[in-house]
Amino acid sequence: MKIISLKSLKHRELDSLRLREPSPSPEIQKTVSGILERVRREGHAAVLDYARRFDGLKGPLRVSEAELRREAGKTTPAVRTALRKAIANVRKFHLRQRESSWSFKGRHGETLGQIIRPLDRVGVYVPGGAGAYPSTLIMNTVPAQVAGVPEVAVITPCARGLNSAVAYAAMELGIQEIYRVGGAQAVALLAFGTDKVRRVDKIVGPGNVYAALAKKEVFGVVDIDMIAGPSEVLVLFDESADPDWVAADLLSQAEHGSGYEAVVGVTTSKQAAQWVAACVKAQVEGSLKRELLEKALERYGRIFVVPDWDLGCSIANALAPEHLEVMTKSPRSLLPGLHNAGAIFLGPYSSEPVGDYFAGPNHVLPTNGSARFFSPLGVYDFYKRTSLIEYTQKGLRREGKWIAALADAEGFIHHAAAVRKRL
C-alpha cells in the first residue's frame, strides 16, 4: 500500500478517493432505460424474456416452496445455527427503532399529530451472480418485518439454483415469494408489477450496475433505499494496534471485487504505517484473490500518516466512510470527533465483519461519502408517515385571520377564501 504523509485536508489523494466511483457508460444507461420501458409496456412476458437471456433462466420464474425446502435442507448445522443467531441479533437491535403514532392537543382544542403505518409491500434484491448473500436477505428483511410490513418479495439471480444458505434464511424469515431474476429486469418487475406479480412500495438491497441504475430510474414510482457504491473501509490505528489485524480488516473490503473499493488507513505513526503495509503485502501475496486485491489496492489503497488525531478525525469526516474502524490505544477518546460514518467499530475486537454478519446493526450503509447526510437502513425506512390535523371551530375562528393573511401574501386568493368562509 502507498504510504502518504498528510499535513492538511488539501491533497489530490483525498480528492481521488472522494471521486472514485465509476460513472456508468451511456450504453449501459440506454440499455437499462430500454429494459424498464419494455417491462412497463409488455409486463410479465418481457421479464421472462430478459430472465432467460441475461440470467439463464430455464424453468419457472418463481421459486417453489418445494425447492425452497429442498435447498434449505442442504445447509450444514453450523451455518443453520449461525443464521438463526444472526437473525435474532439483528431483530433485537432493530426492535429498538420502532416508532408509534402520536398526537397532542393545541391551545384551542385542535388535535395535531402523526400517524405511523408500515408500507404494505417491499421488494428485496439479493445479489447472486458472483456469490451468495444470506446476510443481505437478513439485513434488508428484518427491519421491514419489525416495522410491520406484511409482504416481502425477493428477487435474486439464481437461475442455476437457489443458494442453500439463502434458502434457509428465507425459511427462517418466513419468506415464500422469491423470483429468480436479477438486473434491471428484476427491479422493473417489482417497481411496475405484472399480471402475475404485484408491484411493491419500496425496493431495497444492493445489485449490479444495471440494478443500481434501474433503482435510480424507478425512484418516484416506488421508493428505494439508496444508490450503493463500491464498498469502503477506513481504519484509524496507532502503534498499539496489531498490524496483522489492521491489514486483514483492510483486505476484507478490498476483496469485494469491483476494483473501486476504498481501503484507507490513517495513523499518527510512520512506523505503524510501515508495519501495516508490510502485513498487507504478505497477506496479499499468500491470498487466493491476489490479483483482485492488488487491483483494488493499486487504485484506492492508501495509508495516510498525520501529525495528530485532530487531522486524522478530519480526514475520516471528509471521506465519510461506509465502515470506520478505530484501533488505537484509547478508541473511545476519538469517538466525539468522528461525525461522518455509516458504522463505527471501536477497539481491536470489533472487526468490520462482526457488523457485516452478526452483531445486530444493519450492514446496508451509505457509501461514497453519503454518510455525511445519509443513515444505515433501519426500521424507520419502512414506515410511511401521515400528518393528522383536526381543528375545532374555536381554533379556526381564533387563528383563521392569520392563515388567510399568509395565503394572501402568497397570492393564493382561494386558499384565503376557503378559510374566511368559515369565520
C-alpha positions as CSV (number, residue, x, y, z in Angstrom):
1,M,0.0,0.0,0.0
2,K,1.2,3.5,-0.8
3,I,2.1,5.5,2.4
4,I,1.5,9.2,2.2
5,S,2.3,12.0,4.7
6,L,-0.5,14.5,5.1
7,K,-0.4,17.9,6.8
8,S,-3.9,19.1,5.7
9,L,-7.1,18.1,4.0
10,K,-5.9,19.6,0.7
11,H,-4.4,16.8,-1.2
12,R,-5.1,15.2,-4.5
13,E,-5.1,11.7,-3.0
14,L,-8.1,12.6,-0.8
15,D,-9.8,14.1,-3.8
16,S,-9.3,10.9,-5.8
17,L,-10.8,8.9,-3.0
18,R,-13.9,11.1,-2.8
19,L,-14.5,11.0,-6.6
20,R,-13.6,7.3,-7.1
21,E,-17.0,5.9,-8.1
22,P,-17.1,4.9,-11.8
23,S,-19.8,6.5,-14.0
24,P,-21.9,4.0,-16.0
25,S,-21.4,4.3,-19.7
26,P,-24.1,5.8,-21.9
27,E,-24.6,2.4,-23.4
28,I,-25.4,0.8,-20.0
29,Q,-27.8,3.7,-19.2
30,K,-29.5,3.3,-22.6
31,T,-29.9,-0.5,-22.0
32,V,-31.4,0.0,-18.6
33,S,-33.9,2.6,-19.8
34,G,-34.9,0.2,-22.6
35,I,-35.4,-2.7,-20.3
36,L,-37.6,-0.6,-17.9
37,E,-39.7,0.7,-20.7
38,R,-40.3,-2.7,-22.3
39,V,-41.3,-4.3,-18.9
40,R,-43.6,-1.4,-18.2
41,R,-45.2,-1.9,-21.7
42,E,-45.2,-5.7,-22.1
43,G,-45.2,-6.9,-18.5
44,H,-44.5,-10.5,-17.5
45,A,-43.6,-11.7,-20.9
46,A,-40.7,-9.1,-21.1
47,V,-39.4,-10.1,-17.7
48,L,-39.3,-13.8,-18.7
49,D,-37.5,-12.9,-21.9
50,Y,-34.9,-10.9,-20.2
51,A,-34.5,-13.5,-17.4
52,R,-33.9,-16.2,-20.0
53,R,-31.4,-14.1,-22.0
54,F,-29.5,-12.5,-19.2
55,D,-29.9,-14.7,-16.2
56,G,-30.0,-18.1,-17.9
57,L,-33.5,-18.9,-16.6
58,K,-34.8,-22.3,-17.9
59,G,-37.6,-23.2,-15.5
60,P,-40.3,-21.1,-13.8
61,L,-39.6,-17.6,-12.6
62,R,-40.8,-18.1,-9.1
63,V,-39.0,-20.5,-6.7
64,S,-41.5,-23.1,-5.5
65,E,-42.0,-24.0,-1.8
66,A,-40.7,-27.5,-2.5
67,E,-37.4,-26.1,-4.0
68,L,-37.1,-23.7,-1.1
69,R,-37.3,-26.5,1.4
70,R,-35.1,-28.8,-0.6
71,E,-32.3,-26.3,-0.9
72,A,-32.6,-25.1,2.7
73,G,-32.1,-28.7,3.8
74,K,-28.6,-28.7,2.3
75,T,-27.2,-26.3,4.8
76,T,-24.8,-27.5,7.4
77,P,-25.7,-27.4,11.1
78,A,-23.1,-24.8,11.7
79,V,-24.5,-22.5,9.0
80,R,-28.0,-23.0,10.3
81,T,-27.1,-22.1,13.8
82,A,-25.1,-19.0,12.6
83,L,-28.1,-17.8,10.5
84,R,-30.5,-18.2,13.4
85,K,-28.3,-16.4,15.8
86,A,-27.6,-13.6,13.3
87,I,-31.4,-13.1,12.6
88,A,-32.0,-13.0,16.4
89,N,-29.3,-10.4,16.9
90,V,-30.5,-8.2,14.0
91,R,-34.1,-8.4,15.2
92,K,-33.1,-7.5,18.8
93,F,-31.2,-4.4,17.6
94,H,-33.9,-3.2,15.2
95,L,-36.8,-3.6,17.7
96,R,-35.4,-0.5,19.4
97,Q,-36.0,1.5,16.3
98,R,-39.8,1.0,16.2
99,E,-41.9,4.2,16.0
100,S,-45.5,4.8,17.1
101,S,-48.2,7.3,16.1
102,W,-48.6,10.3,18.3
103,S,-50.8,13.4,18.8
104,F,-51.3,16.3,21.1
105,K,-54.0,18.9,21.8
106,G,-53.4,22.5,20.8
107,R,-54.2,25.6,22.9
108,H,-57.6,26.0,21.2
109,G,-58.6,22.3,21.3
110,E,-57.3,21.3,18.0
111,T,-55.7,17.8,17.6
112,L,-52.4,17.6,15.7
113,G,-50.2,14.5,15.2
114,Q,-48.6,11.9,13.0
115,I,-49.9,8.5,12.0
116,I,-47.2,5.9,11.6
117,R,-48.0,2.9,9.4
118,P,-45.8,0.3,7.7
119,L,-45.5,0.0,4.0
120,D,-47.8,-2.7,2.5
121,R,-45.3,-4.5,0.3
122,V,-41.5,-4.4,0.0
123,G,-39.1,-5.9,-2.6
124,V,-35.6,-7.1,-1.5
125,Y,-32.8,-7.5,-4.1
126,V,-30.3,-10.2,-3.1
127,P,-27.3,-10.4,-5.3
128,G,-26.5,-13.9,-6.6
129,G,-24.2,-13.6,-9.7
130,A,-20.7,-13.7,-8.1
131,G,-21.7,-15.2,-4.8
132,A,-24.4,-15.9,-2.3
133,Y,-25.5,-13.4,0.3
134,P,-27.9,-14.6,3.0
135,S,-26.7,-11.7,5.2
136,T,-28.2,-9.3,2.6
137,L,-31.5,-11.0,2.9
138,I,-31.4,-10.8,6.7
139,M,-30.3,-7.2,6.9
140,N,-33.0,-6.0,4.4
141,T,-35.9,-8.1,5.6
142,V,-35.7,-8.0,9.4
143,P,-36.2,-4.2,9.7
144,A,-39.1,-4.4,7.3
145,Q,-40.7,-7.1,9.4
146,V,-40.1,-5.3,12.6
147,A,-41.8,-2.2,11.1
148,G,-44.8,-4.5,10.4
149,V,-44.6,-4.8,6.6
150,P,-46.9,-7.7,5.8
151,E,-45.4,-8.7,2.4
152,V,-41.8,-9.1,1.4
153,A,-40.9,-10.3,-2.1
154,V,-37.4,-11.3,-3.0
155,I,-35.6,-11.0,-6.4
156,T,-32.3,-12.8,-6.9
157,P,-30.4,-14.0,-10.0
158,C,-30.3,-17.7,-9.2
159,A,-31.1,-19.4,-12.5
160,R,-28.6,-22.2,-11.7
161,G,-30.3,-22.9,-8.4
162,L,-31.1,-21.1,-5.2
163,N,-28.2,-21.0,-2.7
164,S,-28.9,-23.2,0.3
165,A,-27.9,-20.6,2.9
166,V,-30.2,-18.0,1.2
167,A,-33.0,-20.6,1.1
168,Y,-32.6,-21.4,4.8
169,A,-32.5,-17.7,5.8
170,A,-35.7,-17.2,3.7
171,M,-37.4,-20.0,5.6
172,E,-36.3,-18.7,9.0
173,L,-37.7,-15.3,8.0
174,G,-40.9,-16.7,6.7
175,I,-40.4,-15.6,3.1
176,Q,-42.0,-17.6,0.4
177,E,-42.2,-15.2,-2.6
178,I,-38.8,-15.5,-4.4
179,Y,-38.2,-14.8,-8.1
180,R,-35.0,-16.0,-9.9
181,V,-34.2,-12.8,-11.8
182,G,-31.7,-10.0,-11.4
183,G,-30.5,-6.8,-13.0
184,A,-32.8,-4.0,-14.4
185,Q,-35.5,-6.5,-15.3
186,A,-35.8,-7.6,-11.7
187,V,-36.2,-4.0,-10.5
188,A,-38.8,-3.4,-13.2
189,L,-40.7,-6.5,-12.2
190,L,-41.3,-5.2,-8.7
191,A,-41.5,-1.5,-9.5
192,F,-44.2,-1.8,-12.2
193,G,-45.7,-5.2,-11.4
194,T,-47.2,-7.5,-13.9
195,D,-50.4,-9.6,-14.2
196,K,-48.7,-12.3,-12.1
197,V,-46.6,-10.2,-9.6
198,R,-48.0,-7.3,-7.6
199,R,-45.9,-4.1,-7.5
200,V,-44.1,-3.1,-4.3
201,D,-43.9,0.1,-2.5
202,K,-40.2,0.1,-1.9
203,I,-37.1,-1.8,-3.3
204,V,-34.1,-2.3,-1.1
205,G,-30.8,-4.2,-1.4
206,P,-27.7,-3.9,-3.5
207,G,-27.2,-5.2,-7.0
208,N,-25.0,-4.8,-10.1
209,V,-24.7,-1.6,-12.1
210,Y,-27.8,-2.4,-14.1
211,A,-29.9,-2.9,-10.9
212,A,-28.5,0.2,-9.3
213,L,-29.3,2.4,-12.4
214,A,-32.7,0.8,-12.6
215,K,-33.4,1.6,-8.9
216,K,-32.4,5.2,-9.6
217,E,-34.7,5.5,-12.6
218,V,-37.8,4.0,-10.9
219,F,-37.5,6.2,-7.8
220,G,-40.7,8.1,-7.6
221,V,-42.7,5.2,-9.0
222,V,-41.5,3.3,-5.9
223,D,-39.2,4.3,-3.0
224,I,-35.7,2.9,-2.8
225,D,-33.2,2.6,0.0
226,M,-30.1,4.2,-1.7
227,I,-27.8,4.1,-4.6
228,A,-25.0,1.9,-3.2
229,G,-21.5,2.5,-4.5
230,P,-18.3,0.4,-4.1
231,S,-17.5,-0.7,-0.5
232,E,-15.1,1.2,1.7
233,V,-13.3,1.0,5.0
234,L,-11.2,3.5,6.9
235,V,-9.1,2.3,9.9
236,L,-7.6,4.7,12.4
237,F,-4.7,2.9,14.1
238,D,-1.6,3.6,16.1
239,E,1.4,1.5,17.3
240,S,-0.8,-0.3,19.9
241,A,-2.8,-2.0,17.1
242,D,-1.8,-5.4,15.8
243,P,-0.7,-4.6,12.2
244,D,-1.7,-8.1,11.0
245,W,-5.3,-7.4,12.2
246,V,-5.4,-4.0,10.7
247,A,-4.2,-5.4,7.4
248,A,-6.8,-8.2,7.5
249,D,-9.6,-5.7,8.0
250,L,-8.4,-3.6,5.1
251,L,-8.3,-6.6,2.8
252,S,-11.8,-7.6,3.9
253,Q,-13.1,-4.7,1.9
254,A,-10.6,-4.9,-1.0
255,E,-11.9,-8.4,-1.8
256,H,-15.4,-7.2,-2.8
257,G,-14.2,-7.3,-6.4
258,S,-15.2,-4.2,-8.3
259,G,-11.7,-2.7,-8.1
260,Y,-13.1,0.6,-6.9
261,E,-13.2,-0.2,-3.2
262,A,-11.6,2.4,-0.9
263,V,-9.1,0.8,1.5
264,V,-7.7,3.5,3.8
265,G,-5.6,3.6,6.9
266,V,-4.9,6.7,8.9
267,T,-2.2,6.8,11.6
268,T,0.0,9.2,13.6
269,S,2.9,6.7,13.4
270,K,5.1,6.2,10.4
271,Q,6.4,3.1,12.0
272,A,2.9,1.7,12.4
273,A,2.2,2.6,8.8
274,Q,5.2,0.6,7.6
275,W,4.2,-2.4,9.8
276,V,0.7,-2.5,8.3
277,A,1.9,-2.0,4.8
278,A,4.2,-5.0,5.2
279,C,1.4,-7.1,6.6
280,V,-0.9,-6.2,3.8
281,K,1.8,-7.2,1.3
282,A,2.4,-10.5,3.0
283,Q,-1.3,-11.3,3.2
284,V,-1.9,-10.3,-0.5
285,E,0.9,-12.5,-1.7
286,G,-0.5,-15.5,0.1
287,S,-4.1,-14.9,-1.0
288,L,-6.2,-16.9,-3.5
289,K,-7.6,-13.5,-4.5
290,R,-4.2,-11.8,-5.1
291,E,-5.0,-10.3,-8.5
292,L,-8.3,-8.9,-7.3
293,L,-6.8,-7.4,-4.1
294,E,-3.8,-5.9,-6.0
295,K,-6.2,-4.2,-8.4
296,A,-8.2,-2.5,-5.6
297,L,-5.1,-1.6,-3.5
298,E,-3.3,0.0,-6.5
299,R,-6.3,2.2,-7.3
300,Y,-7.6,3.2,-3.9
301,G,-5.4,1.6,-1.2
302,R,-3.7,4.3,0.9
303,I,-2.2,4.8,4.3
304,F,-2.0,8.4,5.5
305,V,0.4,9.5,8.2
306,V,-0.8,12.5,10.0
307,P,0.7,14.7,12.8
308,D,-2.2,14.3,15.2
309,W,-5.6,12.8,15.6
310,D,-7.4,16.1,15.0
311,L,-6.3,15.9,11.4
312,G,-6.9,12.1,11.5
313,C,-10.5,12.6,12.5
314,S,-11.0,15.4,10.0
315,I,-9.9,13.0,7.2
316,A,-12.4,10.4,8.4
317,N,-15.1,13.1,8.4
318,A,-14.2,14.3,5.0
319,L,-14.2,10.9,3.4
320,A,-17.3,9.8,5.4
321,P,-16.6,6.1,5.0
322,E,-19.1,3.3,5.0
323,H,-17.1,1.4,7.6
324,L,-14.9,3.3,10.1
325,E,-12.7,1.3,12.5
326,V,-10.8,2.8,15.5
327,M,-7.9,0.6,16.6
328,T,-5.9,3.0,18.9
329,K,-4.8,2.8,22.5
330,S,-7.9,4.8,23.6
331,P,-10.5,4.3,20.8
332,R,-13.4,5.9,22.8
333,S,-11.5,9.1,23.2
334,L,-11.7,9.7,19.4
335,L,-15.4,9.0,19.1
336,P,-16.6,12.5,19.9
337,G,-14.6,13.8,16.9
338,L,-16.0,11.3,14.4
339,H,-19.2,12.7,12.9
340,N,-19.5,11.1,9.4
341,A,-19.6,7.3,9.0
342,G,-22.1,4.6,8.2
343,A,-20.9,2.4,11.1
344,I,-18.1,2.9,13.7
345,F,-16.3,-0.1,15.0
346,L,-14.4,0.6,18.3
347,G,-11.5,-1.4,19.5
348,P,-9.4,-4.4,18.3
349,Y,-12.2,-7.0,18.6
350,S,-14.8,-5.0,16.6
351,S,-13.7,-6.1,13.1
352,E,-15.9,-4.9,10.3
353,P,-17.2,-8.5,9.5
354,V,-18.7,-8.5,13.0
355,G,-21.1,-5.9,11.9
356,D,-21.5,-7.2,8.4
357,Y,-22.9,-10.5,9.6
358,F,-23.8,-10.8,13.2
359,A,-23.7,-8.0,15.8
360,G,-27.2,-6.6,15.0
361,P,-26.8,-3.1,13.5
362,N,-27.7,-3.1,9.8
363,H,-24.9,-3.6,7.2
364,V,-26.8,-1.6,4.5
365,L,-24.7,1.5,4.9
366,P,-24.2,4.8,3.0
367,T,-21.2,4.7,0.7
368,N,-19.0,7.1,-1.3
369,G,-19.2,10.0,1.2
370,S,-23.0,9.9,1.6
371,A,-22.6,9.2,5.3
372,R,-22.4,13.0,5.6
373,F,-26.2,13.1,5.1
374,F,-27.5,9.5,5.0
375,S,-28.0,6.8,7.6
376,P,-27.9,3.0,7.7
377,L,-31.0,1.1,6.6
378,G,-33.4,0.7,9.6
379,V,-37.0,0.1,10.7
380,Y,-37.7,3.8,10.1
381,D,-37.2,3.2,6.3
382,F,-40.2,1.0,6.2
383,Y,-42.8,3.4,7.6
384,K,-45.0,6.0,5.9
385,R,-46.0,9.0,8.0
386,T,-49.3,10.8,7.7
387,S,-49.9,14.1,9.3
388,L,-53.1,14.5,11.3
389,I,-54.9,17.9,11.6
390,E,-58.2,18.3,13.4
391,Y,-59.1,21.9,14.1
392,T,-62.1,23.0,16.1
393,Q,-64.5,25.8,15.3
394,K,-63.0,27.8,18.2
395,G,-59.5,27.2,16.9
396,L,-60.2,28.3,13.4
397,R,-62.1,31.4,14.5
398,R,-59.1,32.4,16.6
399,E,-56.4,31.8,14.1
400,G,-58.2,31.9,10.7
401,K,-57.3,35.5,10.0
402,W,-53.6,34.7,10.3
403,I,-54.0,31.7,8.0
404,A,-55.8,33.9,5.4
405,A,-53.2,36.6,5.7
406,L,-50.4,34.2,4.8
407,A,-52.5,32.9,1.8
408,D,-53.0,36.5,0.6
409,A,-49.3,37.2,1.0
410,E,-48.6,34.3,-1.4
411,G,-51.2,35.3,-3.9
412,F,-53.5,32.3,-3.3
413,I,-56.9,34.1,-3.1
414,H,-58.9,30.9,-3.0
415,H,-56.8,29.4,-0.2
416,A,-57.7,32.6,1.8
417,A,-61.4,32.3,0.8
418,A,-61.6,28.7,1.9
419,V,-60.7,29.9,5.4
420,R,-62.6,33.1,5.5
421,K,-65.9,31.4,4.5
422,R,-65.6,29.5,7.8
423,L,-65.1,32.6,10.0
